[in-house]
Amino acid sequence: MGNILEKLKSDYEYYVYKKNSGAACLKYHFQYNEVSVNLYFDMFDTQLPLLSLVLIYNKNYYYTSLNVSQFDIPFQYLNQIPKEILDKILDSNRRLVEFFNKVNDELLTVMPVNASYDCNFFDVFKYTNNKENLPFLYCLRHQRMTDETLNLLRVTMSIPVKILRAIQSHNMTIVRTAKLKYRKKLTVVLKEYNIAMD
């Protein structure tokens, strides 16, 4: 298995920077057992590359960020996925290994679509009650980050545990948003509260 992050960065550099397209992200799309699989990658924050997964089956939607820095593991945990979608992507052993193998293969071999975040991306937030697992960093809030939230951010995003612990030790938590116009880079969010990156 090749290095997913390096391939995504290379695609992003070619399709967004070199072609000067002005696209906000790259989109990779395929069907898996009748489920529409949409992967969005962007480097708005070069220190925190974002790989988002949107699954759509009938009128069921699911969103999660994938920890692209650890994407060479066989599968990642999909928290609170609707049963209708989960039943379609589980393999014969009732696991997600085959699904994530397909995701890895697609990301390594398929050419992306040069895109901005589209209605499939934003509809997932409109049609679900997901108000916590959102894609973009917005700010910090004065409330101690729970260990559950810390673990979710560790598993789904590329934020180093050391930084998450530093935020937690300041009795703060990360607030995320689905609104593209409000997103901020990690360094900007941390600087507002004098939390060091290293």
RAZI-V789496 format. One record per residue. N is the residue number from 1. PSI is psi in radians with two decimals (* if undefined). Layout:
# RAZI-V789496
N|PSI / N|PSI
This chain:
# RAZI-V789496
1|2.29 / 2|3.11 / 3|1.89 / 4|-0.83 / 5|-0.77 / 6|-0.70 / 7|-0.79 / 8|-0.76 / 9|-0.74 / 10|-0.81 / 11|-0.77 / 12|-0.79 / 13|-0.76 / 14|-0.91 / 15|-0.54 / 16|-0.89 / 17|-0.95 / 18|-0.66 / 19|-0.07 / 20|0.82 / 21|-0.42 / 22|0.10 / 23|2.56 / 24|-0.40 / 25|3.03 / 26|2.52 / 27|2.32 / 28|2.29 / 29|2.43 / 30|2.90 / 31|2.46 / 32|1.90 / 33|0.85 / 34|0.01 / 35|2.27 / 36|2.05 / 37|2.09 / 38|2.12 / 39|2.28 / 40|2.28 / 41|2.31 / 42|2.77 / 43|0.60 / 44|-0.80 / 45|1.84 / 46|-0.40 / 47|-0.19 / 48|1.20 / 49|2.50 / 50|2.14 / 51|2.02 / 52|2.46 / 53|2.17 / 54|2.14 / 55|2.38 / 56|2.23 / 57|2.11 / 58|-2.11 / 59|0.39 / 60|2.34 / 61|2.60 / 62|2.41 / 63|2.49 / 64|2.69 / 65|2.57 / 66|2.38 / 67|1.64 / 68|-0.41 / 69|-0.31 / 70|0.50 / 71|-0.08 / 72|0.02 / 73|2.71 / 74|-0.58 / 75|2.87 / 76|2.74 / 77|2.30 / 78|1.77 / 79|2.28 / 80|0.67 / 81|2.41 / 82|2.45 / 83|-0.66 / 84|-0.66 / 85|-0.79 / 86|-0.76 / 87|-0.54 / 88|-0.46 / 89|-0.14 / 90|2.52 / 91|-3.05 / 92|-0.36 / 93|0.19 / 94|0.67 / 95|3.04 / 96|0.21 / 97|-0.86 / 98|-0.66 / 99|-0.86 / 100|-0.49 / 101|-0.73 / 102|-0.74 / 103|-0.84 / 104|-0.84 / 105|-0.78 / 106|-0.78 / 107|-0.56 / 108|-0.43 / 109|-0.43 / 110|2.51 / 111|2.38 / 112|2.85 / 113|2.27 / 114|1.96 / 115|2.91 / 116|2.92 / 117|2.28 / 118|-3.04 / 119|-0.57 / 120|-0.68 / 121|-0.88 / 122|-0.48 / 123|-0.56 / 124|-0.56 / 125|-0.45 / 126|-0.63 / 127|0.11 / 128|2.91 / 129|0.31 / 130|1.83 / 131|-0.04 / 132|-0.75 / 133|1.35 / 134|2.76 / 135|-0.59 / 136|2.46 / 137|2.43 / 138|-0.97 / 139|-3.08 / 140|2.61 / 141|2.53 / 142|1.51 / 143|2.22 / 144|2.22 / 145|2.23 / 146|2.75 / 147|-0.57 / 148|-0.77 / 149|-0.75 / 150|-0.80 / 151|-0.71 / 152|-0.79 / 153|-0.63 / 154|-0.74 / 155|-0.65 / 156|-0.34 / 157|3.00 / 158|0.39 / 159|2.14 / 160|2.50 / 161|-0.64 / 162|-0.72 / 163|-0.74 / 164|-0.73 / 165|-0.67 / 166|-0.73 / 167|-0.79 / 168|-0.70 / 169|-0.35 / 170|0.20 / 171|0.79 / 172|2.92 / 173|2.81 / 174|2.34 / 175|2.28 / 176|2.84 / 177|2.75 / 178|-0.01 / 179|1.99 / 180|-0.67 / 181|-0.28 / 182|-0.08 / 183|2.62 / 184|2.79 / 185|2.64 / 186|-0.74 / 187|-0.66 / 188|-0.79 / 189|-0.79 / 190|-0.66 / 191|-0.61 / 192|-0.44 / 193|0.29 / 194|0.74 / 195|2.19 / 196|2.58 / 197|-0.46 / 198|*
